Amino acid sequence: MDFTLEERSRLDFVLALRGRWADTLYPALKSQFQSDTNQADIRAAVHRQPAYPWFAFTERTSQKMLWRGVAEAVSARGPSQHGRSSGPARLVLDPELSLPDWYTDWDIHLQPGGVWRSDESADVYEHGAKLVMLGDNDDYGFHRSFTATAIPDRSYRRIADLGCGFGKSTWPLKRRFPDAEVIGIDLAAPCLRLALDRANAADLAIEFRQADGQATGFADASVDLVTSTMFIHEIPRPALVATLAECVRILAPGGLLRFLDFTRTGDPFRDIAMVEHGERNNEPFMPGLLSADVPALCEANGLCNARWVAFDERGAGRLPDCAWPQRTEWHFPWAVLEAEKAA
Ligand SMILES: C[S@@+](CC[C@H](N)C(=O)[O-])C[C@H]1O[C@@H](n2cnc3c(N)ncnc32)[C@H](O)[C@@H]1O
């Protein structure tokens, strides 16, 4: 989008503020916490530090300013309409699908109105999703790195990408596995309409299907690989369990599950900061994901060899030795959830 000078200045200010929150306030809070460690109640100990109010306030406020800035810029351009392009991509919407309350009750990640309300919501999500990564994912390198390093080299007949949004997680799958049938699943019709247009513009034969990840509509044992990126931290525990059960149902014997998301790192300060990031960022199910033993949930629902593997979104991608990158600034604890269905 071509921002006006005023819009750009406003967003540049927010991005600079967010940058200082990540690279200055977070290390300052961490250094204060280390000098006054009370492991018994880590949350209370973090809250006692002098930098905490600045850190917490800046975290929520800058995120709100960012999404609001993008939403106002999109709305200033008038209504948009997606989903009318022609090309190799396909769109299957389900007018009967009712969106769960837990999905519509929150402005997820502080995006005003969420990602599902209108075609403008998809525009706001597309532009905001770049800005929120502080420019690090402008070319969707995280998603390409996930596909390149976390997906084993095999011949897949059918790949399902759950919670595909406007498709940025789905395009690299089709590019790497052009002979596979690739289907992106999402609840949000506006995102799927935009996904259709973006895939057609890139000449990618992907099907985008409106469905719940808990009930995808695929036949039993008909999918070889099920993926998702930044999806499972947005669903409550019962939906996660139902989604894992659905993956077991649709995966063919020997089929693979690969989800890029977030997990605990074992660093108590970093982990509580991430729980609170979820709380302050209107990601109501993030704390539940971080406290869950997700590999155990996978195994309890019939998957095997389930584990989290650390992921470096800026460089190496999947880190097979599970060593978390050493970085001082705030950053997401990216990890790949890996599991498979017994052959
Ligand atoms: C943070 S976005 C991630 C989008 C995309 N995978 C990416 O990495 O850019 C999460 C997506 O999950 C979708 N979603 C949330 N709950 C869902 C569900 N139960 N079934 C299908 N999609 C869902 C949302 O509509 C949203 O588009």
The ligand as an ORCA input file, in Angstrom:
! r2SCAN-3c Opt
* xyz 0 1
  C      -2.254    -15.568     12.798
  S      -3.217    -16.103     11.449
  C      -2.011    -17.080     10.565
  C      -2.248    -17.080      9.089
  C      -1.178    -17.796      8.250
  N      -1.056    -19.200      8.603
  C       0.142    -17.091      8.384
  O       1.086    -17.657      8.930
  O       0.223    -15.958      7.932
  C      -4.307    -17.331     12.111
  C      -5.374    -17.731     11.132
  O      -6.097    -18.837     11.688
  C      -7.450    -18.704     11.336
  N      -8.236    -19.542     12.254
  C      -8.421    -19.376     13.575
  N      -9.156    -20.380     14.082
  C      -9.428    -21.220     13.056
  C     -10.116    -22.462     12.950
  N     -10.689    -23.035     14.006
  N     -10.168    -23.066     11.754
  C      -9.583    -22.498     10.657
  N      -8.918    -21.323     10.707
  C      -8.837    -20.693     11.890
  C      -7.707    -17.219     11.433
  O      -8.849    -16.840     10.701
  C      -6.408    -16.656     10.873
  O      -6.501    -16.430      9.490
*
